[in-house]
Amino acid sequence: MTEKKNNHTMSQMTHEHHMDHDHNMSMMADSEIDMSAMPMHHHGADMGMAGMDMNDMKRRFWISLILMIPILFISPFMGVNLPFTVVFPGNAWVSALLAAMLYVIGSQPFWVGARQELQAKKPAMMSLITMGLNVTFWYSIYALIATQVFHHHVMDFFWEFATLTVIMLLGHRIEMSATMKAGDATAKLRELLPQIAHVKHGDHIMDMPITTLKSNMVVRVLAGESFPADGIVINGNSQVDESLMTGESQLIDKSTEATVYGGTINGNGTLEVKLTTVGAQSFIGQLQQTLLTSQDKKSQVETLADRVASWLFWVALVFALGALIIWTPLRGFGFATNIAVTVLVIACPHALGLAVPLVISRTKAIAAAQGILIKNRKALSSANQLQYALMDKTGTLTTGQFTVQQLVAYQDDQSHVLAIMSALDQQSTHPLAQSIISYAQSQGAPTLSAQHVENIAGYGVSGMIEDNHYLLVSARYLTEHHIDFEPLNTDGSVSYLLNHDKVIAAIAQGDSVKESARQFIDDLHAQHIIPVLVTGDNEKSAKRVAHELGIEAIHAGVSPQEKIALVAEYQKRGAVMMIGDGINDAPALAHADLSVAIGAGTQVAQASADTVLITNHLPKIIEFIRLAKHGNTKQVQNLWWGAGYNIITIPLAAGALSFIGLMLNPMIGAIVMSFSTIVVALNALTLKG
């Protein structure tokens, strides 16, 4: 399925009250990102897998695993042959050959990540892993030559190198598969624009790619087409769906001198537009740049795991260099080098590399079962600090589907006038027309037949019923034709039924609040999170919904850029969650600390958000916040288990307690390391929804 905002045909409209809303369900199969084909562009410690995709990582992992297995059977563990170790002439050379192949295939992703971290002057997980891999591999090559060629026994670390490589690749595979790419929201925005524009050259029209458009060109936009760029109407009358900008489906009248924006959709008239802004400076272009900036900013967020890994990187270097400097004059350079290498091997983050990915994977699985798709794992860390929940109105707190809210019969009975309206709308497939038909059926109105039904462009519809001529039109039609009427006091869409130029009835249609919205707002208050309504709709409509739900903070009539400003303003006071479903919500979703897109909303919103709510049941978001908090707790616990091993063993390996005769046995260090890895895995599995 594709988004109706891009493709729906406005020429099917029958009168002004037939306004489509953008919030239709794009099938989740479309909104989920194909991880197998998507290149990864994470920053530094956030996988550091720039230019790599899931298939490439998958191949590297399986090849590395195959290479690791024989190494485990023919290489000693911390210098000791295990019961299953196979010893044969030349086994050390075979181990070295397999390890070299493993080094080329398995370490490359970490080199890329480490280079990014070092260029950013922020060494973290990738740098720590790369340091461990290089020390264990190259020192083992030195040990091989020293032992086999010069017959001077030096302990190698091929066993440790192989397990570190495979465990780290496994951790990154888990995290890559557990975290959906945020998606190319800018590509979704580009899809809102037509590929071809009808450019006017004198009396002729020429179709041209929109990439060739320039300011001051005149383009013709037909009914149902999207505007190719921003401009000024110089000829024609129509109504335009600007829900791209406001999130609301209210059609806007456009005539000479009116401003139109690229990506918005023309109604049932033809307009000639003189382009004023194209490309990056247009509304869509600025929206794309805003999204890129916001998403890049969020990708740079330093997680707790990044900070722990960065700390361990410097600790390991300091202790290794300190050991080399202190032990060289005491026991000689060879002994000092062995101590320094042992320190760096001990610092290898086996458990630390799995601590976060395992929790993230578990969190994602539980969230999916609850109806939430997690796309950006970094944003989950904000769950503990959330203070504000900014949310869109239409399609988020409301159903996004218009229903009949009020019916007034000035003449005749309500059942009969409702039957007339339903008969006039029978030929329309528009949701608003269908809502009148459904309402008439639910009220048991009689079935009537209309003949000679005609569309009144920009105003409504007319037809003959029971030998009487009726019109179902907008208030604008009545005003322009100087027909007296009594306006309905409503913030919805109102249409008036006329019989021979006399108003006999009026019907108001509007959006209704979701059944789960009230509970959701109450739950937010219970979590000490302040709900804030942020909508492009008018203030009257916003206040009605806010009053019904118990929301005190209201911001109405805001543009996409103003939504970002509001997010930034509230972020000065505390962490902000943004919930929305429209294209106009996308920049704010990308900018917020934690964002949730409604699954029935636009693909642009889903691509911009950290998470997607698959169901329409808003309290699921509260369950997700609780899960994220529990997941963050598990991550902290695992980081302590993973880093705690290093905190204790690095100083011991460096000889900090040698004055009392206590030096860390490498095998004991390896056993503790293995135990730490098992603990973080088991702890992750204990996470519950």
Secondary structure, DSSP 8 states (H G I E B T S, - for coil): ---HHHH--GGG--STT----S-----HHHHS--GGG-EE---TTS---TTEEHHHHHHHHHHHHHHHHHHHHHS-BTTB--TT----TTHHHHHHHHHHHHHHHHSHHHHHHHHHHHHTT---HHHHHHHHHHHHHHHHHHHHHHHHTS-------HHHHHHHHHHHHHHHHHHHHHS-----HHHHHHTTS-SEEEEEETTEEEEEEGGG--TT-EEEE-TT-B-SSEEEEEE--EEEE-HHHHS---EEEE-TT-EE-TT-EE-SS-EEEEEEE-GGGSHHHHHHHHHHHHHHHHHT---HHHHHHHHHHHHHHHHHHHHHHHHHHHH-HHHHHHHHHHHHHHT--HHHHHHHHHHHHHHHHHHHHHTEEE--GGGGGGGGGEEEEEE-STTTTEEEEEEEEEEEESSS-HHHHHHHHHHHHTT---HHHHHHHHHHHHTT------EEEEEETTTEEEEEETTEEEEEE-HHHHHHTT--------SSEEEEEEESS-EEEEEEEEEEE-TTHHHHHHHHHHTT-EEEEE-SS-HHHHHHHHHHHT--EEE-S--HHHHHHHHHHHHTTSEEEEEE-SGGGHHHHHHSSEEEEETTS-HHHHHHSSEEE-SS-THHHHHHHHHHHHHHHHHHHHHHHHHHHHHHHHHHHHTTTGGGT----HHHHHHHHHHHHHHHHHHHHT---
